[in-house]
Amino acid sequence: MRTTRTLILVATILPLLATACSGSGDAEPSGGDGQGPHRGGTLTILRPDRFPHLDPQRIYTGTAKSYVDRAVANGLEYRYLIVSVDKAGNTSAGVAASALPKRNLLRSPKDGAKLKKPPKLMWVKNSEAAYYNVQLFRGSAKILSIWPTSPALTLKKAWKYNGRKYALSRGAYRWYVWPGFGTRSAVDYGDLMGARSFQITR
């Protein structure tokens, strides 16, 4: 069953998957220089049909640096072809990508929420989990890893992690949750339950 509301493709097409066209038609990485993924051209994203004799479905054409495909079903692998077209009409060979959408089990705050105070992170309870591992990132830096036993965690304004002091200051953050089974010393974790971001505005 397909839906455009609750089944969301978690993987996004990042700028490094995009390609830029040279005069010879060869595909070259754009490098993510902040000027768009393809130096003034457009991206076309094709999703091949599961039946090889049918033409690929064009699901996006534009200049965005990312794309979320919402017309998917969980548990099915989808394949994509990202093609770049420059202003002169030169087309790259394309970059292939694949993704396996899964249900995001995180509940609150909503993805991309703008907040003025530390949020209470909430997710769906796993009946077999003895605890959870919650990790918080600011940029590429992990600034917290903690193991609550209930499916909720209220972040603090300040804390210590790996001997360093951190504060939930203004900026963007991303959090992840994994279920843990048995004792923590067993280091037995399940699949990632989900990932979301939020922004502290003051």
C-alpha positions, 0 to 999 in steps of 0.5 A: 500500500502506498501513501504520501503522508506516513511512508517517507523515504528517509534517504535524501539525494544529497549534493554529492550524488549530483553530477555536473556536465562538462563540454564533452558530456562527461559527468563530474562531481559538483563538489557541493560548492553551495552554488547548486548541485550542478553549476547552473543546470537542473537535476532530473531524478528517474525511478526505474519501474520494477518491470524492465520493459516499462520506461523509468518514471520521472519524479523530479526536475529542478535545482534543489539540493535534496529530494524526498520521495514520499510515494513509497512503501516501507520494506521495498527497495527503490532505485534511482538515476540522478541525471544533470543537464547544464544550460547548454543541454548537455546531459551527464551519464547519471549517478545511480542510487538506491534506498530502502524506506522504513517507518520512522519510529520517532514521535516528537519533536517533529522533524525540523522543529524550531524550538526555544527551549530543550525538547523532550525527545519521544519515540515508539516503545519497543516491547523487547528493548531493555534500554535505548541509545540516544545520540545527539549531533551538532553538525558532524560532532557527536555531543551526547550519547545516553541510554534511557530505559523509557521511550522518552528523554528530556534534554538539558540546557547543559551537560557533560559528555566524554569529559567535555561540557556542552550546552544546547545553544542556538543552532541545528541538531540531529538525534538518533535512537537505537533499541538495546537488548539485554544488558548494556555490556552485551552491546546488542542493538537493533536497527536504527529507529529513526533520525530527526532534526530540530533547531534551537532559535535562542 
